[in-house]
Amino acid sequence: MKRNLVISVVVAVCIIAALVIYLRLTGPAGLASRVATADDRDFFPAVHSLLLSAERSVDVVLYQSRFYFHYPASKSNTMISDLIDASERGVDVRVVIERADWNLDNTEENRDVAQVLDRSGVDVYFDPPGTTSHTKLVIVDDRYVVVGSTNWSHYALDSNNEVNVVMDSDGAAGAFTRYFEGILDTCEPEYTSPIEPILADDLLESSGRYVLIRDECDSASYDPDSHTGYIYFDGLKAAVRERPLEEILVLEPVFFSEAPGGTVRVLGRINPEGVVDLDALDVESEHTPDAIATALDRERETIKAAKFEEASLDWLDGARVTPIPNRVYAVELKKLIDGARDRIWIAMADARYYESTPRTAGKTKEPGEIPSLTNMLLAELVEAAVDGIDVRLVCDMGWRGSAPPDRVTFMRMLQAAGGKVYEDSPEVTTHAKMAIVDGDFVVVGSTNWSYHALEENNESAVIIQSEGLNDHYAGYIQAIIDAGQPFEP
């Protein structure tokens, strides 16, 4: 009797141990889904098609949204129009838009798009100023989910290396809807500025990174030869310069003829010499949302008649998807790397090693705690490379090939451990955030390997178990590697 009991216990222990090993090697069980890729230039036709066909609901989280006056029927303009059209068809459209106190250029331009959507019947919400919602998420009819790296802007839609997946899954849609609702609970429908406005007279005394002037200007002028505008506040002269002017959303010559006597919203920076230096992206008059709405009304009929490239989604059946938003990402990715047997390939816009927690961190680390979870991920990759696993990393090298020192350190340390590290092509921005593990797992989302992305931001990402998808992204990463060059410290 005792012998049988001992045997039963041993068998049970072996089964549990085998299950633990299995889960470690295979990762999370996931939700059943069909999946398709929507990378690079394929993102727009995929999302455009989904928005046009939406029947009941559309939920969107936008980190960056742009309307371009000088590019009618551009892709981002078209998707903004798609949201309005869906709302007018009776679809329940909810949009969360990023608002941040550290990136007011983006916040102010997002605000203009948000106001136009709100006036058109779309339910718009602003996230808290102290929270960065870097998420790029679209959920349609409680069935389709788009997750990835693509913002609604020109460079993202027409130029960058971007990775996105489309999931056809009630389960995945439900999980990401709950995530969306969690963000929504922290938002507010009314826009309030993340910084206090000041009078123009106090501009030079301000020490803030950004200064918001809400003051009546005395006069304004524009010099088309130098592409420079001048705004005068009771004797204070502010110069506004841009490169090139034609690409600017809110700054047009008409502004300088209409501005005198009106209220002007100006976002200023102060250089070390105490001179006011304003960027044209930061300057707009109160009529800007009206101008966008008017321009969009003109465009919408053109957009409806336009023959855009149709979406061609090559669906892969039998995939298993596991949402890994926000703080879940690092935990689940560590498990996946721990269980890797053959390869770990990564294409990442930003991957950083920190000697100390960044001064911009919003929380305090405990004594002895690692400065960032990215250091943990690097340690896992280093161990994998030392163990003989094929570890490859290709990173974006930044504007003009000048990557931040923390990113260079990450790349150097991985390379020193035997990982194969590459620089992307200087001709293209690699904005993707993705990895493949062995021959069956893929990680895709908005999450960079940086302190704020892993530990503070709102980020959306997913682990997908699919051999076909893994094979596709192995080719995608290799293509970026082939276009670049080996990393040279």
Steps between C-alpha positions, in 0.01 A plus 500: 500500500776740603701397193205586274459833676868582451478408133188717460676797663807455279284481188307812605824690562635393161180613328511837674869541416435409137213750487720774644772423244240492223356838595850645531590379153174576326401822673144603587214292364334794326166563333399344171524743209552550133787745442629706212787744457456871430860617482644815349277624216244225559377660825291770333296280263436253782374760750320704234310189392410403857372850580294514180336167580439566874139434596471531878809636677846646452741558789832672429799613705718754318840611618550726199240623253558754227287695254691643202360812336741483208448130428126457433375143524825389659485170686470647849241753378308211348495294820381804697222532242427126536436544874255784431325301227461203733350721770255646249394145404401443861811308602606559862844660454723569802847649470761546772766755406837557661552815707836547674671771699842400360411507128274796437575517128327164460231586754394821328477339156309204645266748662409658166409164350309409817291817480402427141403142587301619801308757294412222256341277763793276588547437873848634576694465823835638616730290714654647819783749432739300717435172317641429156258292293745375239250232400397458136177301512191454282208272595210456256161336565627305803677269254798655324803639682797685353810527720843627407735793457332726241392852593252695290761726340673542165832338583340204676255435218726572202863453598597314818558133569185422701360169625132433575272199525127467443319244715159354424397370840211565735722402791785733404253781429345448844838510673612814321160665556545446874845659467345792307233545767772508767671788321165670443429498874801730551409742221285811477289631210598864547846623404696688762852620434768296677681826583384832637487781242695818573497858378744601229664744743609205715644298214869574553478430873356152449731204560270229369576281201179624341322830536141548395405861426136592504517868430370740241774589256534858380590411144650233281682483169637239266812501282455243220860530384642381831196289592490688827206646684517765772254546784507807723377499858511848650853565377620140522586362156484123447638346181342185361701290256424177322651237269340488243189708554290298255496198730360679804153426626416817684724774366381662179557854371133580560565462872723805504238718337225382734699489822515871597249570773414133541593248763800297393610172647879493497726229634847637562843380597770711657860439400796553736549856374151590619366549147152384415521223241166381364446206271224540244352165598424666831312800371137512409202729517164410646358442153720196435236233589249686282752504215556126537126433508445713189786337313384154603145568384642590158712186495245245613319472168836471326604232746180305446552508125869414519621157394739402776691177489276229637604302804642160423511315830655155480339335799684232694274260687569320825699770676498548879521860622577634847459874570796638699419868565678739735682327789415150376737537203834466677386207715370295208788589271749387762323163516513471123873580485569260788339219306668569165669198342626616160472870424397842624486765227400858579424815297464789743471875464647554845683266740689651795728406787487731803775564751235666716128563485432796269439832672166523315374187678167543669559247774773431754694175492568302814865472615674228302230487235624500139477841329276366224339176389681546169817407686329174596408427139858573392631260765267229366622558143864496611444165677325360194786610272759348733300174495531487121153617404487704179435851638467781245407863558453775243436848641409834359807720514312826529500816297820516291630182661544655843342257745461594871791381720271265700401322178860473385594348838220241469622402153864488604434278803296252299761489227776437756309195624487347153171641375482611138421872505417720201429862411201570278531688174552876544248551221204363696379538857441163665206576727402133543489339844500124449678171566481137396595208723589156361278396210157574640477813718463864395483811719349813341386831646570859591745417779859618468767357728532816706429587862183698437357247252545203733422665832274804459335543160177361363626255235323227301673183385426135433675163494386287208575132459501426127768335290382679187513843666838421654636407156364824351669716761827310476510619141395851601777534759758352263402755234565787744834342593596461133418866433717613792841400625666327796511716811825687543545625859 
